[in-house]
């Protein structure tokens, strides 16, 4: 039993890399961002290309927050490298970016907030700071206290955009309407003068 041991030396070379990846979402709205998961094998470095995205390139293993500001359809390319060679993968028309609605404008008249309208808007939702106000799905909102109010509009693509307005306290709204009490302090007779100005 003096068996002969053979050693195979042909597999000393490094295996060729295979580029592979997937985005966490391939259909997004304008101004939204994606993250990419790198599924490449036998690779030690990477070069990504995101034409139309921000950033447009990356050398990260798993790029995060690649954002698309314009609607359209975009390719993503990954080149996976090791010391021996490289492999390239391009997914054509991989990222589909749907148009977002134009940003609305909030106008304050006294204690009522008005949201501008646009033919592309199909839904409105008001928020008290970040808290959804149930049933507040109209183009106007009567506010009962100061603070930050936001309106989110949605278009037919399901894309949303929100804007906010900071409202001073309701007491300040009354004083901004030039309410004066005479005389001050008063004894038994009180005269109230009010005037209100609206900027168009």
C-alpha positions in Angstrom: 0.0 0.0 0.0 2.5 2.6 -1.1 -0.1 4.8 -2.9 1.1 7.8 -4.9 -0.3 11.2 -3.8 -0.8 13.6 -6.7 -1.1 17.3 -6.0 -3.1 19.4 -8.4 -1.5 22.8 -8.9 -3.7 24.1 -11.6 -6.2 25.7 -9.2 -3.8 28.1 -7.5 -5.1 31.0 -9.7 -7.8 33.2 -8.2 -11.4 32.5 -9.3 -12.9 35.1 -11.7 -15.3 37.5 -9.9 -19.0 37.4 -10.8 -20.8 40.7 -10.6 -24.3 40.6 -9.1 -26.5 43.1 -7.2 -30.0 44.1 -6.3 -31.7 47.5 -5.4 -34.0 47.6 -2.4 -36.5 49.2 -4.7 -36.4 49.6 -8.5 -39.5 51.8 -8.9 -39.4 55.0 -6.9 -40.6 58.6 -7.0 -38.6 61.7 -7.9 -36.4 62.9 -5.1 -36.3 59.4 -3.5 -33.3 57.3 -2.9 -32.3 53.6 -3.2 -29.8 51.3 -1.5 -27.9 48.6 -3.4 -27.0 45.2 -2.1 -23.9 43.7 -3.6 -24.2 39.9 -4.3 -20.9 39.6 -6.2 -18.7 36.7 -5.5 -14.8 36.5 -5.5 -14.6 40.3 -5.6 -12.4 42.5 -3.5 -13.3 46.0 -5.0 -16.2 47.5 -6.9 -17.0 50.3 -9.2 -20.6 51.3 -9.5 -22.2 53.7 -12.1 -25.6 55.3 -11.6 -26.1 57.6 -14.6 -28.9 60.1 -13.6 -28.3 59.3 -9.9 -26.7 61.3 -7.1 -23.9 60.3 -6.5 -23.3 59.1 -10.1 -20.5 56.6 -9.1 -19.4 54.7 -6.0 -16.7 52.4 -4.9 -18.6 51.2 -1.8 -19.4 47.6 -1.4 -23.2 48.3 -0.8 -23.9 51.9 -1.8 -26.6 53.6 0.2 -28.8 56.6 -0.6 -28.4 56.9 -4.3 -31.0 59.6 -5.1 -32.8 60.4 -8.4 -34.0 64.0 -8.8 -35.6 63.6 -12.3 -38.2 61.3 -13.6 -37.0 58.7 -16.2 -35.6 55.2 -16.5 -32.0 54.5 -15.6 -29.3 51.9 -15.9 -27.1 50.6 -13.1 -23.7 49.1 -13.8 -21.4 47.3 -11.4 -17.8 46.2 -12.2 -16.5 43.7 -9.6 -12.7 43.3 -9.4 -10.1 41.1 -7.8 -6.4 40.8 -8.4 -6.9 38.4 -11.2 -9.7 40.0 -13.3 -13.1 41.7 -13.4 -16.7 41.1 -14.3 -19.2 43.7 -15.3 -23.0 43.7 -15.0 -25.4 46.3 -16.4 -29.1 46.2 -15.6 -30.7 48.3 -18.4 -33.7 50.5 -17.5 -33.5 49.1 -14.0 -34.4 52.1 -11.9 -37.8 53.6 -12.9 -38.4 57.1 -11.4 -42.0 58.3 -11.4 -42.8 62.1 -11.5 -43.5 63.7 -8.2 -46.2 66.4 -7.9 -45.2 70.0 -7.9 -44.7 71.4 -4.4 -47.8 73.1 -3.1 -47.8 76.5 -1.5 -49.5 77.1 1.9 -51.2 80.5 2.4 -52.4 81.7 5.9 -55.4 83.9 6.2 -56.1 84.5 9.9 -56.5 81.1 11.5 -57.2 79.2 8.2 -54.4 77.6 6.1 -55.0 77.2 2.3 -53.1 74.7 0.1 -52.6 75.7 -3.5 -54.2 73.2 -6.0 -52.8 71.6 -9.1 -54.5 69.3 -11.6 -52.0 66.5 -10.8 -53.0 66.4 -7.1 -55.4 63.6 -6.2 -55.1 63.6 -2.4 -54.4 66.1 0.4 -53.4 65.3 4.0 -52.6 67.8 6.7 -50.2 67.1 9.6 -49.8 68.9 13.0 -46.0 68.8 12.9 -45.4 65.1 12.0 -48.8 63.8 13.4 -51.5 63.0 10.9 -54.7 65.0 11.5 -57.5 62.5 11.0 -60.1 63.7 8.4 -58.0 66.7 7.4 -57.9 65.9 3.7 -59.3 69.1 2.3 -57.4 72.0 0.6 -57.9 74.1 3.8 -57.4 73.7 7.5 -58.5 75.8 10.4 -55.8 75.9 13.1 -56.5 76.1 16.8 -53.0 76.6 18.1 -49.6 77.7 17.0 -46.9 75.3 15.7 -45.7 73.7 12.5 -48.3 72.4 10.1 -47.6 70.4 7.0 -49.6 69.4 3.9 -48.8 66.3 1.9 -50.1 66.1 -1.7 -50.3 62.9 -3.7 -50.4 62.5 -7.5 -51.8 59.7 -9.7 -48.4 57.9 -9.6 -48.7 57.6 -5.8 -45.8 60.0 -5.4 -46.1 62.5 -2.6 -44.5 65.8 -1.6 -45.0 67.8 1.6 -44.4 71.4 2.6 -44.8 73.1 5.9 -45.6 76.4 7.5 -44.9 77.6 11.0 -47.8 79.3 12.6 -47.3 81.7 15.5 -49.7 81.2 18.5 -53.3 82.2 17.9 -52.9 85.0 20.5 -50.2 86.4 18.2 -52.5 86.1 15.2 -55.1 88.2 17.1 -52.4 90.8 18.0 -51.1 90.8 14.4 -54.6 91.9 13.4 -53.9 95.1 15.3 -56.3 94.5 18.2 -56.1 97.3 20.8 -57.9 97.7 24.1 -58.5 101.2 25.3 -58.1 102.4 28.0 -55.5 99.9 29.4 -56.0 99.2 32.2 -59.7 99.7 32.1 -62.1 100.5 34.9 -65.7 100.0 33.7 -65.7 101.0 30.1 -63.8 99.2 27.4 -63.3 100.2 23.7 -62.0 97.6 21.2 -60.4 98.7 18.0 -59.5 96.1 15.4 -58.2 96.2 11.9 -57.0 93.4 9.7 -54.6 93.5 6.7 -54.3 90.8 4.1 -51.4 90.7 1.7 -52.5 89.4 -1.7 
